[in-house]
């Protein structure tokens, strides 16, 4: 289900206040609502070249964790 916050498309809700917007290819932009309710980017989740792992990458592109599913990869970004 598509979610709009303050008229801004933020993707699908993964956790309360955390949204994943599908990008080109096998990657998703992850946003989290700030104290004012605006979605702020916290990083991206990408599927590795082999297609077996989800990579949690911060805004600079550094890998913060590897997971077997999307929800776990998002948790790496939030911690």
Biotite code that builds the C-alpha atoms (Angstrom):
import biotite.structure as struc

atoms = struc.array([
    struc.Atom([0.000, 0.000, 0.000], chain_id="A", res_id=1, res_name="UNK", atom_name="CA", element="C"),
    struc.Atom([1.374, 3.398, -0.957], chain_id="A", res_id=2, res_name="UNK", atom_name="CA", element="C"),
    struc.Atom([1.843, 5.889, 1.876], chain_id="A", res_id=3, res_name="UNK", atom_name="CA", element="C"),
    struc.Atom([1.889, 9.691, 1.601], chain_id="A", res_id=4, res_name="UNK", atom_name="CA", element="C"),
    struc.Atom([3.175, 11.868, 4.456], chain_id="A", res_id=5, res_name="UNK", atom_name="CA", element="C"),
    struc.Atom([2.297, 15.580, 4.263], chain_id="A", res_id=6, res_name="UNK", atom_name="CA", element="C"),
    struc.Atom([1.506, 15.025, 0.568], chain_id="A", res_id=7, res_name="UNK", atom_name="CA", element="C"),
    struc.Atom([4.911, 13.454, -0.133], chain_id="A", res_id=8, res_name="UNK", atom_name="CA", element="C"),
    struc.Atom([5.089, 9.866, -1.457], chain_id="A", res_id=9, res_name="UNK", atom_name="CA", element="C"),
    struc.Atom([7.266, 7.806, 0.910], chain_id="A", res_id=10, res_name="UNK", atom_name="CA", element="C"),
    struc.Atom([6.633, 4.245, -0.289], chain_id="A", res_id=11, res_name="UNK", atom_name="CA", element="C"),
    struc.Atom([5.377, 1.300, 1.743], chain_id="A", res_id=12, res_name="UNK", atom_name="CA", element="C"),
    struc.Atom([5.434, 1.211, 5.543], chain_id="A", res_id=13, res_name="UNK", atom_name="CA", element="C"),
    struc.Atom([7.884, -1.418, 6.840], chain_id="A", res_id=14, res_name="UNK", atom_name="CA", element="C"),
    struc.Atom([7.658, -0.493, 10.524], chain_id="A", res_id=15, res_name="UNK", atom_name="CA", element="C"),
    struc.Atom([5.541, 2.250, 12.139], chain_id="A", res_id=16, res_name="UNK", atom_name="CA", element="C"),
    struc.Atom([6.961, 5.516, 10.813], chain_id="A", res_id=17, res_name="UNK", atom_name="CA", element="C"),
    struc.Atom([9.553, 3.748, 8.606], chain_id="A", res_id=18, res_name="UNK", atom_name="CA", element="C"),
    struc.Atom([8.996, 3.596, 4.852], chain_id="A", res_id=19, res_name="UNK", atom_name="CA", element="C"),
    struc.Atom([10.614, 1.822, 1.897], chain_id="A", res_id=20, res_name="UNK", atom_name="CA", element="C"),
    struc.Atom([10.395, 3.332, -1.585], chain_id="A", res_id=21, res_name="UNK", atom_name="CA", element="C"),
    struc.Atom([11.398, 1.027, -4.426], chain_id="A", res_id=22, res_name="UNK", atom_name="CA", element="C"),
    struc.Atom([14.123, 2.467, -6.643], chain_id="A", res_id=23, res_name="UNK", atom_name="CA", element="C"),
    struc.Atom([15.566, 1.335, -9.990], chain_id="A", res_id=24, res_name="UNK", atom_name="CA", element="C"),
    struc.Atom([16.750, -2.267, -9.863], chain_id="A", res_id=25, res_name="UNK", atom_name="CA", element="C"),
    struc.Atom([16.849, -4.250, -6.658], chain_id="A", res_id=26, res_name="UNK", atom_name="CA", element="C"),
    struc.Atom([17.137, -1.403, -4.138], chain_id="A", res_id=27, res_name="UNK", atom_name="CA", element="C"),
    struc.Atom([14.879, 0.567, -1.795], chain_id="A", res_id=28, res_name="UNK", atom_name="CA", element="C"),
    struc.Atom([15.288, 3.995, -0.198], chain_id="A", res_id=29, res_name="UNK", atom_name="CA", element="C"),
    struc.Atom([14.481, 3.872, 3.512], chain_id="A", res_id=30, res_name="UNK", atom_name="CA", element="C"),
    struc.Atom([12.950, 6.888, 5.270], chain_id="A", res_id=31, res_name="UNK", atom_name="CA", element="C"),
    struc.Atom([11.961, 7.442, 8.885], chain_id="A", res_id=32, res_name="UNK", atom_name="CA", element="C"),
    struc.Atom([9.585, 10.117, 10.189], chain_id="A", res_id=33, res_name="UNK", atom_name="CA", element="C"),
    struc.Atom([11.239, 12.836, 12.256], chain_id="A", res_id=34, res_name="UNK", atom_name="CA", element="C"),
    struc.Atom([9.663, 14.607, 15.251], chain_id="A", res_id=35, res_name="UNK", atom_name="CA", element="C"),
    struc.Atom([7.729, 16.925, 12.908], chain_id="A", res_id=36, res_name="UNK", atom_name="CA", element="C"),
    struc.Atom([6.306, 14.053, 10.865], chain_id="A", res_id=37, res_name="UNK", atom_name="CA", element="C"),
    struc.Atom([8.504, 14.549, 7.796], chain_id="A", res_id=38, res_name="UNK", atom_name="CA", element="C"),
    struc.Atom([10.152, 11.504, 6.189], chain_id="A", res_id=39, res_name="UNK", atom_name="CA", element="C"),
    struc.Atom([13.957, 11.728, 6.430], chain_id="A", res_id=40, res_name="UNK", atom_name="CA", element="C"),
    struc.Atom([16.254, 9.433, 4.491], chain_id="A", res_id=41, res_name="UNK", atom_name="CA", element="C"),
    struc.Atom([18.237, 6.976, 6.640], chain_id="A", res_id=42, res_name="UNK", atom_name="CA", element="C"),
    struc.Atom([19.796, 4.873, 3.865], chain_id="A", res_id=43, res_name="UNK", atom_name="CA", element="C"),
    struc.Atom([19.121, 2.181, 1.298], chain_id="A", res_id=44, res_name="UNK", atom_name="CA", element="C"),
    struc.Atom([18.595, -1.562, 1.200], chain_id="A", res_id=45, res_name="UNK", atom_name="CA", element="C"),
    struc.Atom([20.051, -3.331, -1.834], chain_id="A", res_id=46, res_name="UNK", atom_name="CA", element="C"),
    struc.Atom([20.127, -6.937, -2.958], chain_id="A", res_id=47, res_name="UNK", atom_name="CA", element="C"),
    struc.Atom([23.679, -8.138, -3.577], chain_id="A", res_id=48, res_name="UNK", atom_name="CA", element="C"),
    struc.Atom([24.870, -9.285, -6.998], chain_id="A", res_id=49, res_name="UNK", atom_name="CA", element="C"),
    struc.Atom([24.261, -12.956, -6.186], chain_id="A", res_id=50, res_name="UNK", atom_name="CA", element="C"),
    struc.Atom([20.696, -12.169, -5.088], chain_id="A", res_id=51, res_name="UNK", atom_name="CA", element="C"),
    struc.Atom([21.078, -13.951, -1.769], chain_id="A", res_id=52, res_name="UNK", atom_name="CA", element="C"),
    struc.Atom([21.521, -11.103, 0.739], chain_id="A", res_id=53, res_name="UNK", atom_name="CA", element="C"),
    struc.Atom([19.978, -7.738, 1.541], chain_id="A", res_id=54, res_name="UNK", atom_name="CA", element="C"),
    struc.Atom([22.620, -5.079, 2.189], chain_id="A", res_id=55, res_name="UNK", atom_name="CA", element="C"),
    struc.Atom([21.774, -2.225, 4.573], chain_id="A", res_id=56, res_name="UNK", atom_name="CA", element="C"),
    struc.Atom([23.702, 0.838, 3.344], chain_id="A", res_id=57, res_name="UNK", atom_name="CA", element="C"),
    struc.Atom([23.822, 4.216, 5.066], chain_id="A", res_id=58, res_name="UNK", atom_name="CA", element="C"),
    struc.Atom([23.516, 7.519, 3.168], chain_id="A", res_id=59, res_name="UNK", atom_name="CA", element="C"),
    struc.Atom([27.228, 7.461, 2.270], chain_id="A", res_id=60, res_name="UNK", atom_name="CA", element="C"),
    struc.Atom([26.951, 3.968, 0.768], chain_id="A", res_id=61, res_name="UNK", atom_name="CA", element="C"),
    struc.Atom([28.778, 2.132, 3.577], chain_id="A", res_id=62, res_name="UNK", atom_name="CA", element="C"),
    struc.Atom([27.346, -1.329, 4.347], chain_id="A", res_id=63, res_name="UNK", atom_name="CA", element="C"),
    struc.Atom([26.005, -1.381, 7.912], chain_id="A", res_id=64, res_name="UNK", atom_name="CA", element="C"),
    struc.Atom([24.818, -4.977, 7.825], chain_id="A", res_id=65, res_name="UNK", atom_name="CA", element="C"),
    struc.Atom([23.816, -8.002, 5.778], chain_id="A", res_id=66, res_name="UNK", atom_name="CA", element="C"),
    struc.Atom([20.530, -9.819, 6.234], chain_id="A", res_id=67, res_name="UNK", atom_name="CA", element="C"),
    struc.Atom([18.474, -12.600, 4.736], chain_id="A", res_id=68, res_name="UNK", atom_name="CA", element="C"),
    struc.Atom([15.333, -10.413, 4.512], chain_id="A", res_id=69, res_name="UNK", atom_name="CA", element="C"),
    struc.Atom([14.311, -6.797, 4.026], chain_id="A", res_id=70, res_name="UNK", atom_name="CA", element="C"),
    struc.Atom([12.910, -6.146, 7.507], chain_id="A", res_id=71, res_name="UNK", atom_name="CA", element="C"),
    struc.Atom([16.125, -7.231, 9.226], chain_id="A", res_id=72, res_name="UNK", atom_name="CA", element="C"),
    struc.Atom([18.181, -5.050, 6.872], chain_id="A", res_id=73, res_name="UNK", atom_name="CA", element="C"),
    struc.Atom([15.991, -2.055, 7.766], chain_id="A", res_id=74, res_name="UNK", atom_name="CA", element="C"),
    struc.Atom([16.631, -2.722, 11.486], chain_id="A", res_id=75, res_name="UNK", atom_name="CA", element="C"),
    struc.Atom([20.385, -2.448, 10.813], chain_id="A", res_id=76, res_name="UNK", atom_name="CA", element="C"),
    struc.Atom([19.790, 1.043, 9.438], chain_id="A", res_id=77, res_name="UNK", atom_name="CA", element="C"),
    struc.Atom([17.667, 2.112, 12.392], chain_id="A", res_id=78, res_name="UNK", atom_name="CA", element="C"),
    struc.Atom([20.199, 1.037, 15.024], chain_id="A", res_id=79, res_name="UNK", atom_name="CA", element="C"),
])
